[in-house]
Amino acid sequence: MRRLLVSAAAAVGLLAGATPPAVASAGPDLVHPDDRRIAYEGHWSRTAEAAATVNSGSRLRFRFAGNAVHALFDVSSVIVPAQIYVSVDGGPKQLYAVDRGDLVITASGRGPHTVELSVKDVFSRVNRWTPPWETGVVLTGIRGRLLSQRPSKSKELAFYGDSITQGVLALCEVNTSDCADGTAAYPTLVADALHTSLTQVGFGRQGVIRTGNGGVPAAGDAYGWNHADSPARPDRNAAVIVVNQGTNDTAYGSAEFRTAYRAYLERLRAAAPHARIPALRPFDGSHAADIATVVGELADPRAEFVDTTGWLSAADGDLHGAVHPSVQGHRKVADRLIALIADPAEEHQ
C-alpha cells in the first residue's frame, strides 16, 4: 500500500504561535482551512491558518478540478504521526501517515473530483490535548482548484466514549496506530449506514471520573472542547448522542460514579435539548447497574439505558484483548445501533 508521511507536529507550531511553514504561504491557488469549500465532520478547530483535530474518525471532504491538489500540513512537533485515509471519487482508501508537509492527491481526468480524508488514528498515549501536541492532524491549506460543495447531510449523530469509541485495537491486538482504526469503529459504521454527519470523540483510558491518556481531561471536563483552549462546535442540532462511558471507571465506587455520570448526562442534555441520548451499558458490564439507575432517576423521555449484554462474544472473535472490539465486533455493535437509532418508533417520542 502506498504511504506518505505527514507530521501533525506543525499543528503545535501554529497553535503555539510559531511561524507558519513556507509550504502554506499565500498564493492564488491556496485555499485556507476555513474556506466553505472544505466540509468538516467531527471536532476540528478552524481558523484561516489551520484546521486541527485530535480525534480518530474525524473527516473532511472537498471537490476539485484538474489532475491533482496538494493537502498541506503543519508538521513541527509530532513524535507519533497520525494516520489518515484518502479516497478520491469514492475509490479505494489510501493509507498515509501524517509526517510531511505536502500530500499530493492525484486523480484521473480533469474532474470534477471528490476527496474524502478521514482520520484513521491519533495515538492515545502521547500528548494530544494541550499544544504543542505530540500527535494530531493539522491542515494548513489546500493548493489547487477547489469547487463549491454540494448540500451537506442534515441529520447529525454524535458518539462520545473512550478507546473503544476511538477504534483502538480494532485491527489487531497491539496498542499502536497500526492496530487502531477509527473508521472501522461503530460510530463511523452507524453514521455511514444512516447517511448522517458524524461527530466521533473517543479518548483512550478516559472515564467520567478518570482522566484520559495524552493529557485529556475526564469526560465531563473534555466535553465541549476540540482540545485545550478550543471550544467545539455545539451539539445543539444533534439528533442522537450515543454515550459509551464507564469501562475505565472501575476503580471508583457506585456513589461517586453515579454522581459523575449524572452530571455528564445533564451536561449533554443542556447542550442538546432535543437529542435522543442512548446511554450504553459498557460492553464488559462495568457500572451497568449504576448507569441504568442514573438514567432511570433522570426520567428524561429522550434518554435511555441500552443494555448491551450479549452483543459481543470473545469466543466468536468479537474482541481483541479483554474489552476492545475487533472489526467484527464493531460491525456487530453498529448493526445493533443502526436498528435502534433508525427505529421509526423513536420519532414520536
N, C-alpha and C positions, 0 to 999 in steps of 0.2 A: 504493500500500500504506500502510495506517495506521501511523504511527510515534509512539512515545512515548519520551522520553529520560530515562534514569535513571542517575545517576552513581555509579560504584563508588568514588569518592574517599572517601566516608564510610567505606568499609571501612577505609581508612587511619586515619580518625579513631577508630573503635572500637578497632582493634588497637593503636593508639599511645596509647590511654588518654584520648582526648578525650571530652567529654561526649556521650552518645548524642543523636541528633536527636529533637526533640519528636514527630515523626511515629511513632516507635517506642515512645512512652511506654506504660506498662502500662494495661490496660483489660480488661473482662470478655470481650471478643471477640478479644483479641490472642493469637495462637499464637506461641510463641517458636521460634526456628530449630532448637533441639534437640528439639522435640516429636516423638514417634514417629509422628504423623500425617503428617509430611513425610518422604518417602523420597528419599534421595540416591543418585546414581551418580557415580563418579569421585572425584577428590581435592577434598574440601571440609573446611576447618577448621570445627569446630562447637562453639559454646558457647550458653548461654541468650541471649546478646546478639547474636550474629552467626554466620552460616554464609557462608564465603567461599571462592571458587575463583578461580584464575588460569589455568585450563585450558580451552581450546576443547574442546567435546564433552562437558563435564560437564553433568549434568542433575538435575532433581528433579521429583517428582510429588506431588500431593495430591488429595484429594476434598473437595468442599464441597457444602453445601445452600444454596439461595437463588439470587438472581439475580446476585450479584456478590461478589467478595472483593477485598481490597487487598493486593498484594505490596509490602512496604516495604523500602527500600534505604538504606544509608548512603552518602552522596554528597558527601564533603568534600574529596577531594584528587585526583580523577581529571582528567587533561587529555585523554585519549583514551578516550571511553566504550566499554565492551564492548558487543557486540551480542548479543541473545538472540532466540530464537523462543518464542512461547507458543501452545500448541494446547489447545483446550477440547473435550472429548468426542470426541477423535480427529479433529477438524475441521482445516481449513487452518491452517498455521503463520503467525502474525502476527509481523512483524519489529519489534523495538524496540531503541533504543539506550539504554543504562543511564546516564542523566544527570539523573534526577529521583527524588525520594524515595518517590513513591507511584504505583504502577502499578495501575490499576483493571482487573480482569479480569471481564468480564461473560459471562452465559450465558442461554439461553432456557429459561424454565420454572424450577420450584423445585428440580429436581435429583432425585437426587444427580448431581453433575457431576465430571468428572475433568480435571485440568490437568496438562500436561507443559510445563515450562520447560527449554529446552536452550540451552546457550551456543554461539552461532554463532562468535564470535571474541573473543579477548582479544589485543589488538595486541601484537606481539612486540618492538617496537623502543623501548618505554619501560619504566620500572621496573615489574615485576610480581612481584618476588621478596621484597624487603625493605620492610616498611611504613616510612613511608607510601607506598603504591603510587600509580602514575600511571594504572593501569588495573586492571580486575578486576570481579568481581561479589560484592557483599556484601549478603546478605539479612538484615534485622534483625527480620523477623517477617511474619506474615500475619494480617490482620484479617478475620474472617469466621467462619462456622460450618463448621469443618473436621470431616471424618468420619474414621473409622478406615480404615487401609489394608488392602487385600487382601494375601494372602501374596506375598512378593517372589519374583523369579526366583532359582532355586537355583544355576545354573551361572554362574561368573564368568570373564570374559575381560579381560585387561589388555594394553594396547598402549603401548609406550614408544618414542619416537623424537624427531625434530626437527621442522622446519617442515612437512615432508611429512605427518607424522602429525597435526600441528596443523590441516592443511587450508589452509595459506597458498596463495594464487593458484589455488585450486580453481575459482573462478567467472570470473576474468579475470586479465589479466597485469600488474596494478599491485599493489605490495605495500602494500595498505591493508586495513582490516577489511571494506570493501565487497566486495573481491575474495576474501576468505577465508571459509571455511565449514567448521568442524569437523564439523558434522553431515552434510556431503556427503563427508567423507573416509572412507577404507576402514574404520577401526575401528568407527565407528557403523554403517556398512552391514553389516559382518560380525555385530556383536552383535545388531542388529535381525533379521537374517535367521535367526539361530540362537536367537533368543528368550532371550538371556542378559543378565546385568547387564554394565555396561561401565565400565572404567577407561581413559580415553584421556588420555595425557600426551605432548604434543609441544611442544618449545621451539625456536623459530627460532634457527638458527646453532649449536645445541648439537651436540657430539660426545662421544665417550667421553674425549677429551682436551680438546677446545676448549670453552670456556665459551659459554653461550647469550646471546642478546640479552636486554635488560631486567634485567641483573644475575643471571641464572640460572647456577648452577654447572654444571660438566661433569656428564655423565650419572651417573657413579658417586656423586658428591657430592650430586646433587639427588635421587637415588633414596631413597625412604622418607620424603620430606617433601612436605607440601602446598605449602609456601612456607617462607621463613626462620622458624625457631623454632616450626614447627607440624608435628609428626610425622604422617605419613599413616597411614590405616588399613592394616594389614599385608596383604600379598598371599598369606598362607598358605593361603587357600582357593581361590585362582585355579586354574582347570582348565588354562588356557593363558595364557602370557605371550609376546606377539609382540614381537620386538626389531627395530627398523629404525634402526640407527646406523652411522656411518662416512662418510656423504656429506660431512660438514663437517670430516673429519679428514685431508683430502688433503695438508695441509702437513706431516704427520708421517710418518716412515719406518715400515717394516714392523715392526721390532723394538719400537719404542716403542708403536705401535698395538696389536700383539698382546698386549703386557703389560697395557695398559689394558683392552682388550676382554675378555681372560680374567678380569681382576679384576671386571669388570662382570657377566659371566655368572655367576661364582662368587657374587657378592653376590645376584643374583636367585635362584640355586638355594638359598642359605642361607635366604632369606626365604620361599621357596615350595618346600619339599622334594618335593612331588608334582606340581608343574605341568609340563606339556609346554611346552618353550621353543623355538619356531621362530625361528632367527636368520636374518633375511632378508639376502640379497645386496642392497646398496643398488641402486636402480634404474639409477643411472648407472655401476655397476660398481666404485665406489670401494672399495679394500681387499677386494675379493671373495675373492681367494686367501688373504689373511690371516684373514678370518673363517672360511672353510672349514677352514683349518689349525687354528685355535684350537678350533673345535667338534670336530674330529676328535681332537685331543690330549686334550680333556677326557674323551672316551669316556663321556659321560653318556647313558644309553639314552633319557632323556626330553628331550634337547636335540638339535636337528637343524639343519643348514645347508640353507636353502631357496634354490635357485638361481632367481633371478627373470629370468634372461636371456630376452629376447623378450616379457616381459609387457606392455611399453609400447612404443608407436611414435609418434615425433614426427610422422612423415609422415601418420599416421592421426588426428592431433589429440588424442593422449592426454596431451600435455604443454602447460603454459603456461611458456614460458621453457625453460631447459636441463634442469631436474630436477624441477619441481613438476608432479604430475599434475593434469590438468583433471578436471572432474566425470566425464567419460567415462573418463579414466584411472583414477580412484579406483574406479569401478564395475568395471573390468576386474581391478584388484588384489583387490578384495573378492571377486569371483567365484572367483578362484584360491584365496584363503584360506578361503573358505567350504567349498570342496571338500576342502581339506587338513585343516581343523580338524574337519569333520563326518565324515571318513573313519572308518568303523567299525573299521578295522584298528588305529587308534591306541589303542583301548580295551583291548586285551590286551597292550600293550607294557609 
